[in-house]
Amino acid sequence: MEEKIIDNNETNEEPKKEFADKFQIIIVTGMSGSGKTQTCRYLEDIGYFCVDNLPPVFIPKFVELCTHATGHFNKIVFVVDTRSREFFDDLVQVLDDMDKANQDYEMIFMDASDDVIIRRYKETRRRHPMAPSSRISDGVFKERKRLEVVRSKATYVIDTSNLSRAELRERIHRLFGNTEGDSMNISVLSFGFKFGMPLDADMVLDVRFLPNPFYIQELKHKSGTVAEVAAYIEDKPVTQEYIKRLDLFIDFLVPQYIREGKSQLVIAIGCTGGMHRSVFIAKHIYDMLAKKGYSVNLEHRDLMKNDVWEL
């Protein structure tokens, strides 16, 4: 396998396009404290099934089980490192056997400078797996020597010494992300303040200042999804001005969340009962985002808690 080195200054790495179209195996290994756990989480975010600290000798059997499993088990990540102790030494042989069997896989070797790894261990107050009873620096030295052969087989080497978590996530997505499940999921949620605010909301918009159809007898029992209710709210100048400003706000904000690496965004819109105004504005935001191609879903949390006669 051709080795591809990624350092902190590289910006034009390209994933192997053909890799995204077949059964995918990624092996994540490397130095303790270099970011393997974060890398595993970012791969999970884009649809990989991750198995942490599996003894290498079991990798072929696990792959075989996944190939015969019903369901989406065609994207697998194995995190293998020196926590496996003596079992870790089987990794090189397992990789050789996979090569002989023409089993495609990619291997990410996570690395960082010795001083950065030592600093990270001191900050977390954890023991190094290669030196549980001695100095961290001794463990780093032993581990680096033990990983030399494995590192030489890596497809990608990622040095996280100067990488932020957002930058690491962007690297992983650039290398292994694809169009399926690789975008931020947006949930647009209407609710009523009298039923309590949603605990998982990232952004809460209060639209109780908009004209309230509740006080119009012929609209009182009709929800914000009904055309005449929507028209009543939308025709008011304050609503038109609000929507104009809201569209600019949402249009600016969503790409910023995506750029920051957020995988889920919950936009909650609240009115008094969650039946008229919040429902109308939530539907407007949903339609706008869907039209722009975002992965978005719509939920009216409290709509049916009201006395609704017409939806």
C-alpha angles and dihedrals in degrees: 000000000000112000119229118197120208115194130177093269099049114106106161105063114142127205119233102264095204090055092070093060101061144044103309128211122179122184115200116197139141144105120350109253094025098110107273093139093052091046090053091051092050091050089050088054090060095049108275122141105229127206114189126207097357113165105251094235089068096054097090092048092048091050090051091052091050093051089058097040121108109236138041103320098131095106113061133170123196117196106203124173145138092292083085087068111195091002090066091071089069091067097086092051091047090052091049091051091050090051091051090049090050090240107163117226141149124221126207116199111200115208142169136173118278094246092051092049092048091049092050092051092049091050093051094038091224127147118245111245092227095049110028093157102032141048120316090232090060090054093048091052093049093046095049091053092047092051098050096100093043091050091055090060095052122121092203130020113197118192109202097183092114101017124113119217090254091053092049091050091050090052092051093047092048092052102039108014123108137178094274113083093343099112132080113270113228123201118194110199131185118201144163119247091216088064094050134264119285109258096214097052116128092188129022122198118193112209098171089116091069120096109280119228088198089086093053106086097212091049101038096095097036120092128234089259091069113099097231092049091049090049092051091054097039097049094063116099092228090056093049092050091046093050091050091054093039093055091053091047095050092041090056098040104049096060089050091057090048092049090050089056101250112161098194133030125187116197111191122194117194137193129163100282104006093241111100123010100028091047091052095048093043090054090049092052091046093052092048094050094043090051089054091054100253122148099250140157132191129221131177100203102183104023096107093046086076130074095268120178100169131029 
